[in-house]
């Protein structure tokens, strides 16, 4: 069973296209599966990365967004265990603390994933039947 660690919604200007969506899931083998749904052409792409590559992936996605000449209007990040965060190309360009904060949150999610303790078995119940 996989666990959703992050979803990213790339929200276009206007209503003519649906959002692009990126989902990052932890697989049972601890690899991360990335699914990208292209809203413009209605196509899905998948790839797997090591957890150690998670921050590089986020950096690359946000950098491409900043460099895009026809960008989406907003980019929304939904990390496991954190409130959602929406930003724009302008904000990412002007506020240089956003990307380091996103990477810090990503590192926290990965550390939590790596240090996750499996659920404990229930302790036996002792009924008072004599």
C-alpha positions in Angstrom: 0.0 0.0 0.0 1.4 3.4 -0.9 1.2 6.6 1.3 0.5 10.0 -0.3 3.3 12.4 0.9 2.7 15.4 -1.4 0.3 16.6 -4.0 1.1 19.6 -6.1 -1.6 21.4 -8.1 -0.6 23.6 -11.0 -3.6 25.9 -11.4 -4.0 27.5 -14.9 -5.3 31.0 -15.7 -9.0 30.8 -16.6 -11.1 27.7 -17.0 -10.1 26.5 -20.4 -7.8 23.8 -19.0 -7.9 21.7 -15.9 -5.1 21.7 -13.3 -1.9 19.7 -13.8 -1.6 17.5 -10.8 1.5 15.8 -9.3 1.2 13.1 -6.6 4.2 11.8 -4.7 3.6 8.5 -2.9 5.8 6.3 -0.8 5.9 2.8 -2.1 6.2 -0.3 0.1 9.9 -0.6 -1.0 10.5 3.0 0.3 10.9 4.4 -3.2 8.8 7.4 -4.2 6.4 7.2 -7.1 5.6 10.4 -8.9 2.5 10.7 -11.0 2.0 13.7 -13.2 -1.4 14.3 -14.7 -1.2 16.8 -17.6 -4.6 18.6 -17.6 -4.1 20.1 -21.0 -3.7 16.8 -22.9 -5.3 14.5 -20.3 -2.3 12.2 -20.0 -0.6 10.6 -17.0 3.1 10.1 -16.6 4.9 8.0 -13.8 8.4 7.7 -12.5 10.1 6.5 -9.4 12.9 8.3 -7.4 14.8 7.6 -4.2 13.7 9.5 -1.1 17.1 11.3 -1.2 16.1 12.8 -4.6 12.9 14.4 -3.2 14.3 17.8 -2.5 16.0 17.9 -6.0 12.6 17.0 -7.6 10.8 19.9 -5.7 13.6 22.3 -6.6 13.4 21.3 -10.3 9.6 21.6 -10.4 9.6 25.1 -8.8 12.5 26.3 -10.9 10.8 25.2 -14.1 7.7 27.0 -13.0 9.7 30.2 -12.4 11.3 30.0 -15.8 8.1 29.1 -17.7 7.1 31.8 -20.2 3.5 30.7 -20.1 3.1 29.7 -16.4 0.2 28.4 -14.5 -1.4 31.1 -12.4 -0.7 29.4 -9.0 1.1 26.4 -7.6 -0.4 24.6 -4.5 1.6 22.3 -2.3 -0.1 19.8 0.0 2.4 18.0 2.2 1.5 15.2 4.5 0.9 16.7 8.0 1.2 20.3 7.0 -1.4 22.9 5.9 -1.7 23.5 2.2 0.4 26.3 0.7 -0.3 28.2 -2.5 2.1 30.5 -4.3 2.6 32.2 -7.6 5.5 32.6 -10.1 5.9 36.2 -8.9 6.1 35.2 -5.2 8.6 32.4 -5.9 10.8 34.8 -7.8 10.6 37.7 -5.3 10.5 35.8 -2.0 13.7 33.8 -1.7 12.6 32.1 1.5 9.8 30.1 -0.1 11.9 27.4 -1.8 14.1 26.8 1.3 10.9 26.5 3.4 9.4 24.0 1.0 12.6 22.0 1.0 12.7 22.0 4.8 9.1 20.7 4.9 10.0 18.1 2.3 13.0 17.0 4.4 10.7 16.7 7.5 8.3 14.6 5.6 11.1 12.3 4.3 12.7 12.0 7.8 9.3 11.2 9.3 8.7 8.5 6.6 12.2 7.0 7.2 11.7 7.0 11.0 8.2 5.8 11.0 7.5 3.3 13.7 5.2 0.4 12.6 1.9 0.3 14.5 2.1 -1.5 17.7 0.1 -4.7 18.2 -2.6 -4.3 20.7 -1.7 -5.6 24.1 -3.8 -8.5 25.2 -6.9 -7.8 27.2 -7.2 -9.5 30.5 -10.7 -10.2 31.4 -11.6 -10.7 35.0 -13.2 -14.1 34.5 -12.4 -16.5 37.3 
